[in-house]
Amino acid sequence: MVIWLHLATATLALGLGTANLALAKGTRRHRVVGWVWIVAMAFVTLSSFPIRELNAGQFSWIHGSRCGR
């Protein structure tokens, strides 16, 4: 279940980030979309930690588990 929430929120964040780049900077809409993007990205980050099913209980390469090895 957490994988689907992670994927849905990541997709939302991707769309919001793209849309915010197209919006006029400094407007109320730009700021609101920016804050929603921040919340979505925080959820994406935090929801990535319990996802261990894909790599035998370890973090996968996309989560930077092999950095420095």
CNS distance restraints for C-alpha pairs under 8 A (distance, minus, plus):
assign (resid   1 and name CA) (resid   5 and name CA) 6.51 0.50 0.50
assign (resid   2 and name CA) (resid   6 and name CA) 5.94 0.50 0.50
assign (resid   2 and name CA) (resid  47 and name CA) 6.82 0.50 0.50
assign (resid   2 and name CA) (resid  50 and name CA) 7.83 0.50 0.50
assign (resid   2 and name CA) (resid  51 and name CA) 7.25 0.50 0.50
assign (resid   3 and name CA) (resid   7 and name CA) 6.07 0.50 0.50
assign (resid   3 and name CA) (resid  47 and name CA) 7.96 0.50 0.50
assign (resid   3 and name CA) (resid  48 and name CA) 7.99 0.50 0.50
assign (resid   3 and name CA) (resid  51 and name CA) 6.64 0.50 0.50
assign (resid   4 and name CA) (resid   8 and name CA) 6.01 0.50 0.50
assign (resid   5 and name CA) (resid   9 and name CA) 5.99 0.50 0.50
assign (resid   5 and name CA) (resid  47 and name CA) 7.98 0.50 0.50
assign (resid   6 and name CA) (resid  10 and name CA) 6.02 0.50 0.50
assign (resid   6 and name CA) (resid  43 and name CA) 7.58 0.50 0.50
assign (resid   6 and name CA) (resid  44 and name CA) 5.52 0.50 0.50
assign (resid   6 and name CA) (resid  47 and name CA) 5.91 0.50 0.50
assign (resid   6 and name CA) (resid  48 and name CA) 6.86 0.50 0.50
assign (resid   7 and name CA) (resid  11 and name CA) 6.11 0.50 0.50
assign (resid   7 and name CA) (resid  44 and name CA) 7.97 0.50 0.50
assign (resid   8 and name CA) (resid  12 and name CA) 6.17 0.50 0.50
assign (resid   9 and name CA) (resid  13 and name CA) 6.06 0.50 0.50
assign (resid   9 and name CA) (resid  40 and name CA) 5.97 0.50 0.50
assign (resid   9 and name CA) (resid  41 and name CA) 7.64 0.50 0.50
assign (resid   9 and name CA) (resid  43 and name CA) 7.25 0.50 0.50
assign (resid   9 and name CA) (resid  44 and name CA) 6.15 0.50 0.50
assign (resid  10 and name CA) (resid  14 and name CA) 6.12 0.50 0.50
assign (resid  10 and name CA) (resid  40 and name CA) 7.24 0.50 0.50
assign (resid  10 and name CA) (resid  41 and name CA) 7.08 0.50 0.50
assign (resid  10 and name CA) (resid  44 and name CA) 5.88 0.50 0.50
assign (resid  11 and name CA) (resid  15 and name CA) 6.28 0.50 0.50
assign (resid  12 and name CA) (resid  16 and name CA) 6.07 0.50 0.50
assign (resid  12 and name CA) (resid  40 and name CA) 7.29 0.50 0.50
assign (resid  13 and name CA) (resid  17 and name CA) 5.92 0.50 0.50
assign (resid  13 and name CA) (resid  37 and name CA) 5.47 0.50 0.50
assign (resid  13 and name CA) (resid  40 and name CA) 5.68 0.50 0.50
assign (resid  13 and name CA) (resid  41 and name CA) 6.22 0.50 0.50
assign (resid  14 and name CA) (resid  18 and name CA) 6.21 0.50 0.50
assign (resid  15 and name CA) (resid  19 and name CA) 6.07 0.50 0.50
assign (resid  16 and name CA) (resid  20 and name CA) 5.94 0.50 0.50
assign (resid  16 and name CA) (resid  33 and name CA) 6.59 0.50 0.50
assign (resid  16 and name CA) (resid  34 and name CA) 7.73 0.50 0.50
assign (resid  16 and name CA) (resid  36 and name CA) 7.96 0.50 0.50
assign (resid  16 and name CA) (resid  37 and name CA) 5.99 0.50 0.50
assign (resid  17 and name CA) (resid  21 and name CA) 6.38 0.50 0.50
assign (resid  17 and name CA) (resid  34 and name CA) 7.57 0.50 0.50
assign (resid  17 and name CA) (resid  37 and name CA) 6.54 0.50 0.50
assign (resid  18 and name CA) (resid  22 and name CA) 6.85 0.50 0.50
assign (resid  19 and name CA) (resid  23 and name CA) 6.48 0.50 0.50
assign (resid  20 and name CA) (resid  30 and name CA) 6.01 0.50 0.50
assign (resid  20 and name CA) (resid  33 and name CA) 6.47 0.50 0.50
assign (resid  20 and name CA) (resid  34 and name CA) 6.79 0.50 0.50
assign (resid  23 and name CA) (resid  29 and name CA) 7.82 0.50 0.50
assign (resid  23 and name CA) (resid  30 and name CA) 5.99 0.50 0.50
assign (resid  24 and name CA) (resid  30 and name CA) 6.67 0.50 0.50
assign (resid  25 and name CA) (resid  30 and name CA) 6.10 0.50 0.50
assign (resid  26 and name CA) (resid  30 and name CA) 6.14 0.50 0.50
assign (resid  26 and name CA) (resid  31 and name CA) 6.61 0.50 0.50
assign (resid  27 and name CA) (resid  31 and name CA) 6.40 0.50 0.50
assign (resid  28 and name CA) (resid  32 and name CA) 6.19 0.50 0.50
assign (resid  29 and name CA) (resid  33 and name CA) 6.04 0.50 0.50
assign (resid  30 and name CA) (resid  34 and name CA) 6.01 0.50 0.50
assign (resid  31 and name CA) (resid  35 and name CA) 6.23 0.50 0.50
assign (resid  32 and name CA) (resid  36 and name CA) 6.24 0.50 0.50
assign (resid  33 and name CA) (resid  37 and name CA) 6.04 0.50 0.50
assign (resid  34 and name CA) (resid  38 and name CA) 6.27 0.50 0.50
assign (resid  35 and name CA) (resid  39 and name CA) 6.35 0.50 0.50
assign (resid  36 and name CA) (resid  40 and name CA) 6.12 0.50 0.50
assign (resid  37 and name CA) (resid  41 and name CA) 6.04 0.50 0.50
assign (resid  38 and name CA) (resid  42 and name CA) 6.14 0.50 0.50
assign (resid  39 and name CA) (resid  43 and name CA) 6.28 0.50 0.50
assign (resid  40 and name CA) (resid  44 and name CA) 6.19 0.50 0.50
assign (resid  41 and name CA) (resid  45 and name CA) 6.11 0.50 0.50
assign (resid  42 and name CA) (resid  46 and name CA) 6.14 0.50 0.50
assign (resid  43 and name CA) (resid  47 and name CA) 5.76 0.50 0.50
assign (resid  44 and name CA) (resid  48 and name CA) 6.22 0.50 0.50
assign (resid  45 and name CA) (resid  49 and name CA) 7.45 0.50 0.50
assign (resid  47 and name CA) (resid  51 and name CA) 7.34 0.50 0.50
assign (resid  48 and name CA) (resid  63 and name CA) 7.78 0.50 0.50
assign (resid  49 and name CA) (resid  59 and name CA) 7.86 0.50 0.50
assign (resid  51 and name CA) (resid  59 and name CA) 7.53 0.50 0.50
assign (resid  52 and name CA) (resid  56 and name CA) 6.84 0.50 0.50
assign (resid  52 and name CA) (resid  57 and name CA) 4.60 0.50 0.50
assign (resid  52 and name CA) (resid  58 and name CA) 5.57 0.50 0.50
assign (resid  52 and name CA) (resid  59 and name CA) 5.98 0.50 0.50
assign (resid  52 and name CA) (resid  60 and name CA) 7.77 0.50 0.50
assign (resid  53 and name CA) (resid  57 and name CA) 5.88 0.50 0.50
assign (resid  54 and name CA) (resid  60 and name CA) 7.06 0.50 0.50
assign (resid  55 and name CA) (resid  59 and name CA) 6.43 0.50 0.50
assign (resid  55 and name CA) (resid  60 and name CA) 5.69 0.50 0.50
assign (resid  58 and name CA) (resid  65 and name CA) 7.83 0.50 0.50
assign (resid  59 and name CA) (resid  63 and name CA) 6.08 0.50 0.50
assign (resid  59 and name CA) (resid  64 and name CA) 7.53 0.50 0.50
assign (resid  59 and name CA) (resid  65 and name CA) 5.47 0.50 0.50
assign (resid  60 and name CA) (resid  64 and name CA) 7.11 0.50 0.50
assign (resid  60 and name CA) (resid  65 and name CA) 6.21 0.50 0.50
assign (resid  61 and name CA) (resid  65 and name CA) 5.72 0.50 0.50
assign (resid  61 and name CA) (resid  66 and name CA) 6.17 0.50 0.50
